[in-house]
Amino acid sequence: MRKTYKIEVDCANCANLMEEAAKKTEGVISAVVNFMALKMEIEFADGADENKVMKSVLKACKKVEPDCEIEL
């Protein structure tokens, strides 16, 4: 399953770092952060709990940019 989320990110470099952090999260097959559109697209692994995975993605992204927000 693929889903798109609104994301608050301050710079393109942070967006790239957040994309890499999201890709390393368990349950994520792929992640793309579009800095200009302020959107994050996540493809979930089969059977992954979307809410649990996104909480982990948000936690990983906050390590890159503490004031990051993802509309879950």
C-alpha positions as CSV (number, residue, x, y, z in Angstrom):
1,M,0.0,0.0,0.0
2,R,1.2,3.5,-0.9
3,K,0.1,6.6,1.0
4,T,0.9,10.3,0.9
5,Y,1.3,12.6,4.0
6,K,1.7,16.3,4.4
7,I,5.0,17.1,6.1
8,E,6.6,20.2,7.6
9,V,10.3,20.4,6.7
10,D,12.5,23.5,6.7
11,C,15.1,22.7,4.0
12,A,15.9,20.4,1.1
13,N,18.8,18.9,2.9
14,C,16.7,17.9,5.9
15,A,14.1,16.5,3.5
16,N,16.7,14.2,2.0
17,L,17.9,13.1,5.4
18,M,14.3,12.5,6.5
19,E,13.7,10.4,3.3
20,E,16.7,8.3,4.1
21,A,15.6,7.8,7.8
22,A,12.1,6.8,6.6
23,K,13.5,4.3,4.2
24,K,15.4,2.6,7.0
25,T,12.2,2.2,9.2
26,E,10.9,-1.3,9.6
27,G,7.7,-1.8,7.5
28,V,8.7,0.8,4.9
29,I,9.5,-0.5,1.4
30,S,10.1,3.0,-0.1
31,A,9.9,6.6,0.9
32,V,10.0,9.8,-1.1
33,V,10.0,13.3,0.4
34,N,9.1,16.2,-1.9
35,F,10.4,19.3,-0.3
36,M,8.7,21.8,-2.7
37,A,5.3,20.1,-2.3
38,L,5.8,19.4,1.4
39,K,4.7,15.8,0.9
40,M,6.0,12.4,1.9
41,E,5.0,9.3,0.0
42,I,5.4,6.0,1.9
43,E,5.0,2.5,0.5
44,F,4.3,0.0,3.2
45,A,5.3,-3.6,3.4
46,D,2.5,-6.2,3.1
47,G,0.9,-6.7,6.5
48,A,2.6,-3.7,8.1
49,D,0.6,-1.7,10.7
50,E,0.3,1.7,9.0
51,N,-0.1,3.7,12.2
52,K,2.7,1.9,14.0
53,V,5.1,2.3,11.1
54,M,4.2,6.1,10.7
55,K,4.9,6.7,14.4
56,S,8.3,5.1,13.9
57,V,8.9,7.2,10.7
58,L,7.9,10.4,12.6
59,K,10.3,9.5,15.5
60,A,13.1,8.9,13.0
61,C,12.4,12.2,11.2
62,K,12.4,14.1,14.5
63,K,16.0,13.0,15.0
64,V,16.9,14.8,11.8
65,E,14.7,17.8,12.4
66,P,13.1,18.1,15.9
67,D,10.3,20.5,14.8
68,C,9.2,18.2,11.9
69,E,5.5,17.4,11.7
70,I,3.8,14.7,9.6
71,E,0.0,14.8,9.4
72,L,-1.0,11.3,10.3
